[in-house]
Structures are given as C-alpha cells and as structure tokens.
C-alpha cells in the first residue's frame, strides 16, 4: 500500500510531501450532513510547516481518496503531530437566508455552490420542483437537505451530495451502487446487527393545513392498522403549506407512510478495505448468519457511514449499512 500526502502551506505557499512521515490515517464519510474528514498523525519535522487552511491531497496506490483543507492541529510529547482536515462540504456549514421558489433540488444545490464559489457538478439532475420556502439563518447543508428530503418523499427518488476528491457532486443514490461483494468468504472480518422501530419508524401520518378562507383546520390521516396493532401507535406529524391542495397532501401522506412504516435494520461491518466504498455506496451483502433475521443475501444495501483506516501497510474499513430503505 502506497500513501501519497501532499500539503501546501496556506501561509508560505510551500508544498510539502509528508507521505513518509505519516504513521496512520483515517478517512470518514457519512450521510448525516457532515463533511468528509481525514485525520492523521505524522512525525514532526522541523522543515515542515503546516498552517490551518492548508490544502491537502491524499492518495492511496495512485487513487485520489481525499482533497480538503486542514482545520485542526495538535501535538504531544511523542513528537507526533495530529491533523484533522475536512473536504469542501465543510463550507456547507455556512449559514445564510434564502427565499427559494420554482427550483429543483439540483438547481438549489447549483445556486448555493455558485454563490459560495465552491467547485461542484451535477451528476444526476432532479426534476421535481420543490415547494417555495423561506430558509432563515439556515446552513447550506440544511437548505439542500430539505430539498432532497422533499424530493424523496414526493417522488421516491433519492439524491445525495458528496465531495469527490475536491469537487462537490449532486448524485442519485442509484448511481452509487458498486460491484463489491461483502460476505462470509469476502472481505468481512466481523459484524454487529440491530433491528429497531425506535428510529424513524411511523405507522400513522397526520398532516394538517390551516385554511385561511374557511378559518378551519383541515386534517389528513393515513395509517396501517396491522402495524399499529403490532407496534402500537407511532405518529408522524407535519403542518403543511397553506398553498398545498388536498390531492397533494394526501399523496404526501401516503408516500411518508410508505417510506417510514417499516422496521429499520442496521449493520455495522468490519472489513478489509476497498476504496470503492464511501457513504451512500451500494454494496452486495452475503452473510449467512443473518438469514434467520430476515436479512436477504446477494442483494444491494446502502452504506450510511464509512471509515477507512490506513496503518502499518494494512487497509481496513468500518461500515454502517442500512438494510431496509
């Protein structure tokens, strides 16, 4: 395993190759509106000066893994320097106020990235027009994610944003599928499985709209009596925009119930590493011990978080996998 790490100091502009100084490194990605993160330790060298804001390129065996900027540094008595760098998604934590209308999620992504001078591309454009909304004092993450969530609920089409070695991408989850197989005889070291109705599971959806013309509250409810009997009542509640019509509200309620009326099943996997995998990737699983839990084998599952570790010429990864989506 060959690691290449190149840093350009943000103050002096001097470029340093610190590849041989790094003792260990971890690259982390997640779907929960957090930037990709690279953390590493390197042996202190008096000739190397790295300041906050310095860009860093990190490659493994010639493949670009991470491009970002150093945000934190630390040092202890063992003469090792600890560094935390984030990719370009870190700048989506900036807050602003936007009034947005007649735009799709991918167009909102494009507008915000353009306004903040970020490098980006739309790999898979969305077509659903997001409802008008005032986003007051919200992060760019929150604004884009709201549009992605509304698109998912109303169309069933799931999109995400990621940083692909220095370029932000708006991409469909379907485009993130890989041909990687993880199972009993392939890459798997260990696993931890959990099923739950405690996290984002609902079997009744209640949507309301305040009708200013009639001065009455309109209530729309859809439910699944079978799972209510089985689990008890788990209600999702939302107040709708006054411009939404009855057909739109009913369709939204039915889509929410379809998406959330299920047991969530999560897997944590310890595996040998493969750089094809990051948060959002689809991998094929084949773990025979989980068949009795109702987890199918030889099917695609989505990675919700991913951590790659590079140490002592060994590459491993720790994945969290959402079994039911």
URVEN-V764445 format. One record per residue. SS is DSSP state (h for helix, s for strand, l for the rest). PHI is phi in whole degrees, -180 to 180 (* if undefined). Layout:
# URVEN-V764445
ss->SS phi->PHI
ss->SS phi->PHI
This chain:
# URVEN-V764445
ss->l phi->*
ss->l phi->-111
ss->s phi->-101
ss->s phi->-123
ss->s phi->-128
ss->s phi->-119
ss->s phi->-123
ss->s phi->-113
ss->l phi->-61
ss->l phi->-70
ss->l phi->-89
ss->l phi->-92
ss->l phi->82
ss->l phi->-72
ss->s phi->-98
ss->s phi->-122
ss->s phi->-98
ss->l phi->-106
ss->h phi->-54
ss->h phi->-77
ss->h phi->-90
ss->s phi->-74
ss->s phi->-99
ss->s phi->-163
ss->s phi->-149
ss->s phi->-135
ss->s phi->-115
ss->s phi->-123
ss->s phi->-136
ss->s phi->-151
ss->l phi->-91
ss->l phi->-94
ss->l phi->52
ss->l phi->-125
ss->l phi->-72
ss->l phi->-65
ss->s phi->-131
ss->s phi->-117
ss->s phi->-119
ss->s phi->-157
ss->s phi->-115
ss->s phi->-138
ss->s phi->-71
ss->l phi->-61
ss->l phi->-134
ss->l phi->-63
ss->l phi->-85
ss->l phi->-104
ss->l phi->-124
ss->l phi->-123
ss->l phi->-107
ss->l phi->-59
ss->l phi->91
ss->l phi->-69
ss->s phi->-73
ss->s phi->-135
ss->s phi->-110
ss->s phi->-126
ss->s phi->-126
ss->s phi->-127
ss->l phi->52
ss->l phi->84
ss->s phi->-94
ss->s phi->-68
ss->s phi->-102
ss->s phi->-145
ss->s phi->-132
ss->s phi->-162
ss->s phi->-136
ss->s phi->-77
ss->s phi->-113
ss->s phi->-138
ss->s phi->-138
ss->s phi->-153
ss->s phi->-149
ss->l phi->-125
ss->l phi->-66
ss->l phi->-77
ss->l phi->68
ss->s phi->-107
ss->s phi->-103
ss->s phi->-99
ss->s phi->-134
ss->s phi->-122
ss->s phi->-124
ss->s phi->-120
ss->s phi->-81
ss->h phi->-63
ss->h phi->-63
ss->h phi->-56
ss->h phi->-78
ss->h phi->-78
ss->h phi->-80
ss->l phi->-60
ss->s phi->-105
ss->s phi->-163
ss->s phi->-119
ss->s phi->-132
ss->s phi->-110
ss->s phi->-122
ss->l phi->-153
ss->l phi->57
ss->s phi->-130
ss->s phi->-85
ss->h phi->-61
ss->h phi->-69
ss->h phi->-71
ss->h phi->-64
ss->h phi->-56
ss->h phi->-61
ss->h phi->-63
ss->h phi->-67
ss->h phi->-64
ss->h phi->-66
ss->h phi->-61
ss->l phi->-101
ss->l phi->57
ss->l phi->-98
ss->l phi->-79
ss->s phi->-153
ss->s phi->-157
ss->s phi->-101
ss->l phi->-80
ss->l phi->-135
ss->l phi->-76
ss->l phi->-94
ss->l phi->-116
ss->l phi->-72
ss->s phi->-83
ss->s phi->-73
ss->l phi->-63
ss->l phi->-58
ss->s phi->-159
ss->s phi->-99
ss->s phi->-104
ss->s phi->-102
ss->s phi->56
ss->s phi->-112
ss->s phi->-72
ss->h phi->-61
ss->h phi->-52
ss->h phi->-63
ss->h phi->-66
ss->h phi->-67
ss->h phi->-65
ss->h phi->-59
ss->h phi->-67
ss->h phi->-65
ss->h phi->-64
ss->h phi->-65
ss->h phi->-63
ss->h phi->-63
ss->h phi->-65
ss->h phi->-92
ss->h phi->-127
ss->l phi->83
ss->l phi->-91
ss->l phi->-108
ss->s phi->-120
ss->s phi->-148
ss->s phi->-121
ss->s phi->-151
ss->s phi->-106
ss->l phi->-107
ss->l phi->50
ss->l phi->101
ss->l phi->-132
ss->s phi->-70
ss->s phi->-127
ss->s phi->-101
ss->s phi->-145
ss->s phi->-76
ss->h phi->-58
ss->h phi->-62
ss->h phi->-78
ss->h phi->-93
ss->s phi->-67
ss->s phi->-117
ss->s phi->-98
ss->s phi->-78
ss->s phi->-111
ss->s phi->-120
ss->s phi->-169
ss->l phi->-54
ss->l phi->-113
ss->s phi->-144
ss->s phi->72
ss->s phi->-70
ss->s phi->-105
ss->s phi->-159
ss->s phi->-147
ss->s phi->-138
ss->s phi->-111
ss->s phi->-146
ss->s phi->-116
ss->s phi->-158
ss->l phi->-116
ss->l phi->-94
ss->l phi->-129
ss->l phi->65
ss->l phi->-115
ss->l phi->-141
ss->l phi->-120
ss->s phi->-140
ss->s phi->-117
ss->s phi->-121
ss->s phi->-116
ss->s phi->-127
ss->s phi->-137
ss->s phi->-84
ss->s phi->-90
ss->l phi->-70
ss->l phi->-70
ss->l phi->-92
ss->l phi->58
ss->s phi->-126
ss->s phi->-94
ss->s phi->-94
ss->s phi->-120
ss->s phi->-126
ss->s phi->-131
ss->s phi->-128
ss->s phi->-154
ss->l phi->-118
ss->h phi->-65
ss->h phi->-64
ss->h phi->-77
ss->h phi->-64
ss->h phi->-64
ss->h phi->-78
ss->h phi->-108
ss->l phi->92
ss->l phi->-80
ss->l phi->-123
ss->s phi->-101
ss->s phi->-100
ss->s phi->-127
ss->s phi->-153
ss->s phi->-96
ss->l phi->-89
ss->l phi->-66
ss->l phi->-65
ss->l phi->-86
ss->l phi->-72
ss->l phi->-92
ss->h phi->-61
ss->h phi->-64
ss->h phi->-65
ss->h phi->-67
ss->h phi->-62
ss->h phi->-64
ss->h phi->-67
ss->h phi->-61
ss->h phi->-66
ss->h phi->-68
ss->h phi->-61
ss->h phi->-62
ss->h phi->-61
ss->h phi->-78
ss->h phi->-112
ss->l phi->-89
ss->l phi->-160
ss->l phi->-78
ss->s phi->-87
ss->s phi->-126
ss->s phi->-123
ss->s phi->-125
ss->s phi->-109
ss->s phi->-121
ss->s phi->-105
ss->s phi->-141
ss->s phi->-68
ss->l phi->-79
ss->l phi->-146
ss->l phi->-74
ss->l phi->-69
ss->l phi->-100
ss->l phi->-150
ss->l phi->-57
ss->l phi->99
ss->l phi->-68
ss->s phi->-101
ss->s phi->-127
ss->s phi->-92
ss->s phi->-110
ss->s phi->-145
ss->l phi->-112
ss->h phi->-61
ss->h phi->-65
ss->h phi->-98
ss->h phi->-62
ss->h phi->-69
ss->h phi->-89
ss->l phi->84
ss->l phi->-89
ss->l phi->-67
ss->l phi->-110
ss->l phi->60
ss->s phi->-130
ss->s phi->-77
ss->s phi->-134
ss->s phi->-98
ss->s phi->-84
ss->s phi->-94
ss->s phi->-149
ss->s phi->-148
ss->s phi->-131
ss->s phi->-99
ss->s phi->-120
ss->s phi->-122
ss->s phi->-158
ss->l phi->52
ss->l phi->63
ss->s phi->-121
ss->s phi->-115
ss->s phi->-124
ss->s phi->-144
ss->s phi->-117
ss->s phi->-118
ss->s phi->-111
ss->s phi->-121
ss->s phi->-90
ss->l phi->-77
ss->l phi->-114
ss->l phi->-129
